[in-house]
């Protein structure tokens, strides 16, 4: 991939996609092809095919997806599977058809079994049942990585999949019902401080543990993989040893401790009420990051530092 290669970043307005665009621009890649979902509906097979035919991108970052927190996964089970299957199938298939040199597909740590050993290694994929609350999303993401693998084997393409842990950062989803846990807690505390509220309700028991990665750190990992790694590097001879690479910090934190950290940053001193009628989701979700570390990448942003950056951005853009 050189500095004037034609790069298509699908999903460039989202949390992951916008971070990838910022980092590509910072590194001097200046031939980016970007389309909003209004301009190009990635669920539309003909539209996507025509776009690839016309633009002929050399490299594709597939960061477009229907995503959300545990609420969105419960409220939109149908969209979670339909939209994701359509988006990724159209983009992956058209990338093959129109000779894309390399494609990078972004999945999620939700692909692993609910009770996978911790930390979760790439080879734990499909070893037991999934967490029910986000099963439609996880099934779509597993289909995406398997589709990349299948095209690589049959057609000799170079389509690589990476599985990031829970992300947070600029352009995050702060929607109280459907957003991700970290930005939603930040918003709840911020609004409580602003409105002099002494109590904030959070979901579940607070006991589950999650691993959080700042989106700008993810972008560096993703671009490094695109620049350095080929699908054949993930195999030994004919044997495929890995279909994907985990991207995480290697450290996790309970939702309760996360809430206390965010309370400190936002200045919320009131009471936290845990609504246990809301789901906890999977008990723990920590990625094994040995492979991405061996490639020379490491998360740089400490959690408290990343939350402070996100809080500054949120206040500016509220
Ligand atoms: O954001 P979330 O769905 O991440 O929720 P997941 C994580 C945990 O935070 C759950 C608790 O145990 C929730 O009960 N929680 C506490 C809250 N308060 C809140 C709140 O106000 N809002 C939310 N959303 N949660 C995501 C998937 O699962 O993992 C995504 O939903 C994505 O699709 C991501 O794949 C990696 O870790 O449970």
Boltz pocket constraint, residues with backbone or C-beta under 6 A from the ligand:
constraints:
  - pocket:
      binder: B
      contacts: [[A, 67], [A, 68], [A, 69], [A, 70], [A, 71], [A, 73], [A, 108], [A, 109], [A, 110], [A, 134], [A, 137], [A, 164], [A, 165], [A, 166], [A, 167], [A, 176], [A, 177], [A, 178], [A, 179], [A, 180], [A, 181], [A, 182], [A, 184], [A, 185], [A, 201], [A, 202], [A, 203], [A, 204], [A, 205], [A, 208], [A, 210], [A, 255], [A, 278], [A, 279], [A, 280], [A, 281], [A, 282], [A, 285]]
      max_distance: 6.0
